Amino acid sequence: MTQKPVYVCKPENLGENMSIDDKAIGHDGFTILSNNDTGKMAMMVECTQADGVEQAMKKMGADLQKIKNISMDMSPTYALVFNDLLPRAVQVVDKFHVMKYVYDALGDVRKRIVKEWTEQLSKEKKRTPQDKKILSEIELLRRVSHAITQSPDKWNQEMQETVEQVFMKNKDLKNAYQISQDFKQWYAYKNAVKPTEKIKNNLQQWYLQAMKIDEYKSVIKMIRKHEPEIINYFKHALTNAKAENLNGKLQRFVSANYGLKDKDFFLYRTAGYFS
């Protein structure tokens, strides 16, 4: 297999808690391994495939054994790599990736309700009084699209009233919102003090509630598939937050350098700045 370009390979930046994530820079995909405690980049390879990532990581030799815990998304690529190279390292599925799936399902419920309202519009060219009421309901649903991904304490008074108005007319959305908030509460790190069996049992109870809404069924399937790695969060409190922060800094670095006119020089500067 052709060796993929490795722009950063710094074993000295490895530590017990690491994060691995992919990043698009220009038109190319990169895998970045970063230290969750220091925020420093340990590896950056121009590849997102398991074989190429594994080859790049092997360059760090015995220092890889420093890694005890690794945070990642639910891509099978990184699970394969760490199962091969560091089978004893604890894999932790990133909490924010999981929550995104839950909120995406909630968003799908909202879109489904918008579609149901839209289908009630008359086919006449001129809007009827009933059409205007329906369009008003659709507009309110649009306004709450972001608010329903937040807990109620994040809403101002106006938004709280808008959300309550929407929930009053759309019971499915209200129920779906409660399901997403229940999962968020289940995922709170304060629950780490509970016995693992209690955490698992509470998750099973959540499955039963979420199964009542079709849009959550694929999310339940995904969570069940990765359940051990998701529950590892309560043992290690590890997320990809610093990795995502690093990705944000990289993006700003791209913007500040007006893109990638000279890719090799840009990546040389990136390696020096972030590792």
N, C-alpha and C positions, 0 to 999 in steps of 0.2 A: 504493500500500500504506500502511496506517495506521502511523504512527510509533510504535515501542515505547518505553516509558519508559526513559530512560537515567539511572540514579541516580549513577553515577560516570563521569566523563570527564576524566581527568587525563593529558594527553600528557607532562607532566613525569615521570611514573612509568614511561614506556616505556624499554626498554633493549634490549641486543643479544639477551638470552636471556629469552624469555617463555613462559608457560604459559597455556593456555586450557582451561576446564573448565565443566561445568554444575553447578548447585546448586539443589536444591529448597528454597525458603523458604516455609513454610506450604504452601499449595496451588498455588503459582506456581513456574514454572521460570525460572531466571536463567542467563545466561552471564557468566562472570567471566574477565577477562584480567588476569593478574598478572605482576609482574616476578620472574623466577626468582632473581635475585641479591639483591634487596632485600626480597622478599616483599610489596611494596606492590601494592595494587589499582590498575590503570590504567583499567579499564572494568568497569561492571556494568550489564547491560541485562536488562530483564524479557522475555526471549525466548530460545528455543533453536533457532529456525529460521534457516537460512542467510541469507535476505534481510534479516531484522531485525537479525541480528548484524552483517552487512556494513554496513548503514546506520549503525549505532551506531559502528562502527570508523572509518568515513569522517569522522566528526566530529572525529577527532584529526588530520586533514589530513596534511601532509608529515612530521609527527613519526613516523608509522607506519614510515617508512623506516629508523628506528633499529633495527627488529627484524631480526635476522639469523638467529636460530634460534627455532623454536617447538615446544614439547612439547604433545602432545594425545593423546586416546584415539583409538580407531579409527572413531569416528563420521564418516561422510562429510560431515556439515555443516561442520565446521571445515576440512577439507581443501578443500572448495569455496570457502570464504571466503578462505583464504590463497592458493589458486591464482588467484583473481580479483584480490585486492588486492596481494599480495606474492609473486608467482610465483618470485622469486629466494630467498626465505627458506627455510632448510632445515627441513623438517618431520621431527620425531622422534616416533615413536610411543612413548608412555609405557611404560617397562619393566614397571611394576607391573600395568598393565592386561593386558599380554601374559601375565605369569606367572599372573594370576588365571585366565585361560582354560585354561592348562596344568593348574593345580591343580583347576579345576572338572572337567576330563576325568578326572583321577585320582579325584576324588570320585565321579564317575559309575561308575567301575570298582568302587569299594567298594560303592556302592548296588546294582549289578548282582549282586555276590557275595552281599550280604545277601539279596537276593530269591531267589537260587538256594538258599541255606540255608533260607530261610523255606518254600520250596516242598517241602522234604523233611520238614517237620513232619507228623505224623499228623493225621488229621481227627477223632480221638477227643477227647471233652471232657476226659478225664483225661490228663495228660501222661505219656508213657512215659519210661523211662530214656534212650532215644535222643533223644527230644524235648528233654530237659533238657540233654543234651550239645550239641545244635544251638543251643538258646537261649543257652548259654554262649559258643559261637563267635560268635553274632550280637552278644552284649554286648561281646566283645573287639573286634569290628570297629567298634562304636560308640565305644569308648574311644580308638581310634587315629585317629579322623577328623581331629583337629587335628594330631596328631603327624606324620602323613604329608605335611603341607604344610611340614615343617621339615627341616633337615639333621640327621643323626644326632647332631652335637655339641650340639644343643639339648635332647636327651632326657636325663632323669635315669635312674638305673640301673633303676628299676622300669618306666619306660616303654620303655626299650630291650629289656628282657626280654619285655614285652607285645607290642611290634612284631615281634620275632623269632618269637614264638609264632604270631602271626597270619600272618606271611609263610610260615612252615613249612607251614601248612594251605592257604594261598591263593596259589599261585604267580603267578597273573595279577596280583594286587595287588602282589606283590613286583616283578614286571617293570615294571608301570606306574609304581611309585614310582621305580625306577631311571631310567626314561625321563624323568620329571619332574626328577630331580636332574641328569641329564646335560644337560638343557636349561638348568637354572639355572647349571651350570658353564660352558656355552657362552656364557651371557649375562653372565658376570662381566666387569667393566670391565678387569681385568688383561689380558684378551685383546685390548685395543685396540692393543697393540704388534705384533700379528700382521698380516700383509698382508691386505687386504680379501678377496682371492681365497681365502685360507686359511680365513678366517671363514666365507665362503659355502660352501666345500667341507665344512667341519665341520657346517654346518647341513644340508646335503644328506644327510650320513651320519645325522644325527639323524632326518630325515624317514623314512629307510628303516627305522630301528628302530621309530619311533613308529607307522608304518603297520601294524605287526603286531597292534596293539590297536585295535579298532573305535572306541572312545570318543575316540581321538586324531585320527581322520580329519578331523573338522570343524575341529579346532584347526590341523592342518597346512594345510588350505585357507585359513584365515584368515591364518596367518602368511605363506604364500606370496603372498597378495594384497597384504600390506603389507610385504613383505620389504625393499625399499630403505629405507623409513622406519624400520623396526626396526633395521636395520644402521647407520643414521645415529647410533644411540646410541653406538657405539664411536668415532665421530669427535668427538662433542660432549658425551658424558656427561650429557645433559640428561634429566630426568625431571619428573613432575608432583608430586614429593614436597612442595615448598613450597606448591603449589596445594592439595594434599590437606590439608596442615597448616592453610592458610587456611580451607578448608571446615570443618575441625574447630573452629577458633576461632569461625567464624560460627555453627555449631550451638550452641556453648556460650553465645554471645552471645544467641541466641534463647531458650535455656533460662533464662539469668539475667534476661531481661526478661519472663519468664512468657508467652512466645508473641508473637503479633502483634496485640495489641488495637488498636493504631493503626499500621497498616502504613506509611503515609507517614512518620510521625515515626520509626519504627524504622529504616527504610531511610535516612533523613537521618542518624541517629546512626551507622548502619553505615558510611556513606560517610565520615563524619568520622573514625571510629575506625580503619578499615582502609586508608585511602588517603592 
